[in-house]
Amino acid sequence: MPEKIIILDFGSQYTQLIARRVRELNVYCEIFPYNKLPELTPDVKGLILSGSPCSVRDADHPNPDISQYRSQVPVLGVCYGAQLLAHENGGEVLPSTIREYGRARLGEVHATSRLMKEITIGSQVWMSHGDTIKHIPGNFEIIASTDSVAVAAYKIADEETYGIQFHPEVTHSTEGKTVLRNFVVHICACSQDWTPDQFIETTVADLQNQIGDDKVVLGLSGGVDSSVAAMLIHQAIGKNLYCIFVDNGLLRKDEFETVLESYKHMGLNVKGVDARDRFYSALAGISDPELKRKAIGRVFIEVFDDEAHQLTDVKWLAQGTIYPDVIESVSVKGPSATIKSHHNVGGLPDFMKLKVVEPLKALFKDEVRLVGKTLKIDDLILSRHPFPGPGLAIRIIGDITPQKVAVLQEVDHIFISNLRKYELYNEVWQAGAILLPIQTVGVMGDERTYENVVSLRAVTSVDGMTADWAHLPYEFLANVSNEIINKVKGVNRVVYDISSKPPATIEWE
């Protein structure tokens, strides 16, 4: 087992970001809900308590027993975590006289503190709390302050337990990575050996032990997660992995043929299945986004099951589940309310009596890409923008027809091709086009037209949790718009979506 840091989640929007920052230090970590704190084991090197929308002044505030951890490993409380430690040890936490939210600067820093090592006076930090620590217990020592927050950071005497009221995990805290490095590497003494090479070596060995000589079936999507999962399992069991790549008729232009060819060059044992008509038939007349997803999911399972039953003695179903999906399924408040239902974490139908293997369930998306690069996966797949599970079905507002799909495929192809041509593709997290259910008046030549509107969407992001609209050059957008209107029959107007997430989502449906 690799050494690890445990992160206790109290419901903060930044909890996953803490984990990502720890992973960037090549240190493995796991997130647990505050009410499911695991037993302390020898591989655990430290504990981080996250922020929370709760207040320690609430009668039923989250308050797990961490005494075993405090007595044996270093502990770092962030925001709510810091307030909880102070409150439970006799300190005073009160509502802030003004909401402490946004940028602040450290006016005092104890440079001799191990946590504050190399942190400069005036360093910018990000505050986000409605309560503040007014008085600390007698055995607490203040190690950093701002003009308005006297207790910006503290240490408990005679133990390696710390608290900070700012968020080191966000980029607005300019030396936040240094704070986390000080805690994880210097105080917890983690060896920083969590690397893609180490992950591949360990995972392939684990897969060999787990699967043995059994056969495994995996549904490929053309995306990063399923492709990296396939290559890891392929390294472990070779031809005993059977991959199925389904064309649901909702992929990008020529994507089925192109990606299928890439898979074959990778040495995978893969079968392509043309099921477009089955999906179009199931989607006929459906406009509701959630019903579209359910129809697509149902037909995919039916097609996949038909193909899997043509194989004999298959014991395992492989899935490209990644860590954010796992975290979501065991979140502090239980699984989140349904926003989109095309993620199928552990959603194995009863009639497919297979055991599940998920080799990527410990990784974030950026880590999956690093592992894929180490595995030398085709860059066409590895650098591909995220693409929704239901494909173009949720980029066509309204009902789905083959004709609408064909129009959107052409529009999307022009947009994506130009992003690559102008070397903008890798500067964008995700891009695509949306076919709107409205028509507008236009003039082409001497004729009046009444045709479709398409919206182009491109966003920049780190992990898709938040996103800003991509500020693409006006000249580029003008050229793309002109090419779409001239080349795609049925489209006479192009608009550009300048909404950020939040409040908007990246996809329209």
N, C-alpha and C positions, 0 to 999 in steps of 0.2 A: 504493500500500500504506500502511495506517495504521502509525504508529509503535507499537512493542509492547515488552512485557517478556516474556522467556522464563523459564518456571518449569521447573526440572529436577526430575523426580519420582523420589525414592528409595524410594517405597512407603509414604509417610506417609498415615494416614487423613485428615489435614487438608489435603492438597495442593489439592484442589478448592476448599477454603475460602479458601486463599491467593489463588487465581485470582479467586474471587468478590469478595474485598475489593479487589483491584486494579481489577477492572471497576467497582466502586462508586465509584472515583475517576475514572471516565470515561476510563480508560486500557485499551487493548486488550492482552490477554496470551494466551499459548498455553502449554500443558503438553506436555512431551516426556519420555519415559522417560530415565533417566540414561544408558542405553546407546545413545540415539539423539539425541544433542545435535546440533542443526542447525549448519550453517556460519554464521558471523557475517555478517549483511547490514546495509546502512546503516540499515534501518528499525528494527533492534533497539537499544533504549536502555538495557537493563540485564538482569541475570541474577539470579534468585532460586533458591537451592538448598533443597529441602524437607527436612523431617525424614524419619526412616526407622525401621523396626523393627530395622535392622541395627546393628552396632557397628563403629566404625573399627578396633577391635582384632582383628576377624576377619581371617583370612588372605586371604579372597576378598571383602573388603568392596567395595561399589560405589565406584569411584574414576575418574570420567571426566577426561579432559584438558580443563581449562577455561582453560588459559594464554592462548589467543587472546582470550577474553572479558575476563579480568582485565587484559590489557594495553590494552584499548580501551574497555570500558564498566564502569560500577559493578556490583559483585557483593554480594549479601546472602545469607549462610548462616544458615538457621534450624535450630536444634537439631542434628540430625545434620550438616546443611550447615556449621554453625559448627565442630563438632568435626572434620569432615573437613579444613577449611581449616587449623585449628590443627595437627592431626596430620601433615598432609602438608608442613607448613612447619617442622617440628622441635619442635612443642609436645608436651605430654604429656596424653593422655586416659586416665583410669582409671575403673574402676567406682565409682559413687557409694557412699559409706559407708552412706548410707540412700537409698532410692529417692526421687528428687526428682520428686514427682508432686503436682500440685495448685497451690493459690494460694500466691504468695509476694509480697514487697514489695521494691521497689527502695530500698535504703538509701543508695546512692551513685549519683549521676547526673552525668556531665560535661555541663553545660548548653551548653558551647561546641561540643560535637560536633554536626555537622549531622544525624546520625541521631537524637540524643536531644533535639533542639530542642523546647521546650515540654513535655517529659516531667517530671513533678513528683516530688520526693522522696516516697517512700511509695506510689508508684503500684503498683497490683496487677497482677501478671503471672502467666501460667499456665505451670508447668513440667511436662514430661512426658519424662523421660529416665532411663535406667539408668546411663549414663556421664556424666562431667563433665570439663571442661577444668581440669586441676590447675595446669599451667604453660603459659604462652604464649611463643612465640618472642620474641627481643629486639626485633624490629621491629613487634611488636604493642602496642597501647595499650588498657588496660582503660577502657571508657567507662560501664559500669554494673555494679553489684554488688547482691546481696541478702545477708542475714545468713549464709546457708549456701552461697551460690554466689558465689565471689569474681569469677569471670569470667562475669557475666551477659550482657555485651556487650563487643565490642572493635572496633577499627579497625586495619587494616594501614597502617603509615607509607608515605607517598609514593604511595598508590593509594587509589581509592575502593572499597575492599573491606572489608566489615563482617561480623561474626558475632554472633548473639544466641542464647542457650541457652533462651529462652522462646518461646512461640508467640503472635505478635502478632495472628494471624488469628482467634483464638477470642474470644468476647465476655467471657470471664473476665479477659482482659488488657484492663483498662479503657481504657488509652490506646494499645492496639495499633494502632488505625487511624491514630493520629498518627505512630507509628513507620513504618508502611508509606507514609503520605503523605510523610513526610520523605524516605524513600528514593526512591519513585517520582516524586514531583513536584519536589522540591528537588534531590536528588542526581542523579537520572537526567534531570531537566529535561523530563519528558513534558508535553505541552501540554493534556492532558485534553479532547480533542475526540472521544472515542468516545461518541457519543450516539445515541439512537434515530433522530433525524432524519438524522444522518450515515450511520447504518447503512442506513436505508431508501433514501436517495439512491444510495449506492454499490452496494447489492445489486440494486436495480432496473436500474441501468445495466449491471451485470455480467450479470444474467439476459438482458437484451436482446442483449448481445453473444454470450452463450453459446448461446442458443436460436434467435435470429433469427426466421424465419417458421415454424419447426417447431411441431407440435402436441404438447401435453403432457397426460398423464392423471394424475390424483391421486385417491387414496382418502381421502375425508374421514371423520373419526370422530366429529365433534361436539365434539372437545376443542380445547384452545388451540393446540397445536403445528401440527396439520394445517390449522387454520383460518387461522393467521397465515401459514403457508407459502403457502396458496392465495391470500391477498390480495396478498402480495408478487409472486407470479408473475402474478396477474391484472393488477396495475399495469404489469407489464412487457410482457405479450403479449395481454392482453384475452381475447377470445373463443376464442383458440387454446388456452386452458386448459379441459380437460374434467374435471369433478369427478364422482366417483361416491360416493354415500353409501349404504352397505349396512345394511339392518335385519337383524341376525342373530338377532333375537328375544330378545336378552339385554341390551337397553338398558333405561333407566329408563322408568317409566310415561309414555306419550305423548311420549317424547323424540324419536322418529323424526320425527313430524309437526312438532313445535315447532321443532327444530333445522333441519329442511329448509326451513321457512318463513323462519327467520332468514337462512339462506344466500341464499335468493332475494332478500331485501331488501338484501343486501350486493352484489347485482349479479353473483354468480357463476353460471357456466354449469354447473348441477349437476343430476344425475339421481339420484333415489331408487330403490332396488331392494329390494323385499320378498323376502328369501331366508330367512325364518324357518323354513319347513318343512325346507329343506335342512340347516340347522344342527341343528335338533332331531333329524332323522334320523341325522346323523353322530354326535351325542352320546348316542344311546340306549344305556343300559346301562353307560356309562362313568363310573366314580367317581374314578379316579386323577387328581389335579390336572394332572400333566404331560401325560397322555394327552388330557385335555380341551383343554388349550392347543394341542396339536399338531393335534387334530381341527378346532378352530376356525380355526387358521391355515391348514390345508390347504383347508378349504371356502371361506374368505375369498379365497384366491388363485384358486380355481376360479371363484367367482362374479365376482371382479374381472376375471379373464382373459376370461370369457365376454362381459362388458360391454365391455371394452377392444377385443375383436376386432370389435365392431360399429362401431367408429370406424375411419376410414381414414387411413393415412399418419401415425399417431402415432409419434414418434421418442423421446420422453422419458417417464420415470416420475418424478414428483415425490414426495418423502418428507419428513415432518416431523421428521427426525432432529435431535436437539439435541446440544450439546457433551458433556454427561456420557456419552451413548451412544458418542460417538466416542472419548472418553478411555478408556472401559471396553474398547473393542475393541483398543486399543494400549497396555494398561497395562504396568507394569514387569514383571509376572510373566506376561504374556500374558493373553488373555481369561479372565475369572474363571470359576470352576466354575459350572455352570448352577444358578441359584437359581430363575429364572423364564425361560421361553423365549418370552414373547409380544412381546419387543422384537425387531425384525427389521432390525437395522442392516446395510445393504448386502446384505440377504438376498434378492436378486432371483433368482427361479427361472430355470433355464436356458431354459425354453420361452417366457419373456417377453423377447424380444431387444430390450430398450429401454435407452437410456442413462439414468443416474440423475442427478437434480438435487436438491440438498439445501440450500435457501437459509438454513436455520436452524442449520446444523451448527457455527457458531462461537458460539452463544448458550447461556447458562444459562436455566433455566425462568423466573426472574424477569425476565430481559432480554427473553424472548419476549413476556411479558405487557406490558412497557413499549412494545415495538414495536407490539404489537396495539392498545394504547391510542392510540398516535400515529396508527395507521391507521384509528382510529374503528370498530373492530370491535364488534359488538353485545355489550353487557355480559353478556347471558345466557350467551354463549359464553366471554367473556374471564375472567369471575370464577368460572367453573365449577370446582368441586373436581376434582382429578385423579380419573380413572375408569379402572379397569383395562382393558387391551385385550380380554381375554376376557369383559368385562362381568360380568353377574350369575352366570355359570357358576362363577366361583371364589368366589362368596359363597353358593353352595348347596353344602353339604358332602354329598357323595354324588352319585348320578346325577341327571341333568337331565331334567325333564319340563315340558311347557307349563304344567301345573297348579302345579308348584312355582314356576316363574318368575312366574306371575300372583300368587301369594301374596306372594312377596318384593317384587314391584313395588309392591303396595299398602302393605306395611309400610314400604318405603323412601320411598315418596311421602309418607306421614304424617310420617316422621322429618324428611326434608329440608324439607317445607313448614313444619313447626313451627320448624325452625331459622331459616328466613327470617322467619316471623311474629314470633318473639321476638327478631329482629335478632342472632342468634348465628351465622348462616351464615358471615359474613366473618371471624369470630373463630376459625374452625376451618379447618385445612388440608385435611382430608378427612373425610368422614362417609359412613356407609352401614349397611346391616343385613345380617346373615348368618343364613341359614336352617339350623338344626342338624338332624342326622339322628336326633334323639331326640324322644320324646313324654313328656309328664308329665301327672299327674292334676290336674284342676282342678274347680272347681264354678262353674257358670253358672246362675243361677236356682236351681231345685231339682234340677238334673240334674248328674250326674258327667260330666266330660269327660276325654278322653285325646287331647290334641292337641299341636301342634308348639311348639317353643321357638325364639325368635329372639333374637339378640344384637345390640345396637346398638353401633356402633364410631364414635368421633369422636376425632381427634388434632389436636394443634397441632404445627407444625413450620415451619422456614424453607425447607427444600428437599427434605424427604422422606428425607434420609440418616439422620437421627435424628428421633424423634418422641416426644411425651409424650401420654398420654391426656388428653383435654379435660375439665376440671373443670366440667362443665355443672351448672347449678342443680338441686337435688333436685326442686324444684317442677316444673321443666320436664320432667325425666325422668318424674316421676309422671304428668303430663298426657299425655305421649307414650305411655307404657305403657298407660294407661287407654284412650286412643283406639284404639291398635292392637288390643287385646284385644276391645274392643267392636265394631270395624268390620271386622276381617279374619277371616273364617271360617276356622277351622283352626288358629288361634294362641291359646293360653291362658296363655303365660308369656313375659315379656320380661326379659332380663338385659342388663347394661351391662359392656362390656369395659374393664378398667382396667389393661391391660398397655401398657408403653412399648416403644419400639424404640431400641436393643436392650433386652432379649433377644428380644422378640416382633417380628414384622413387622407392617406396617400391615394388609395383607390376611391372611386366615386361610389361604388356599391360594396 
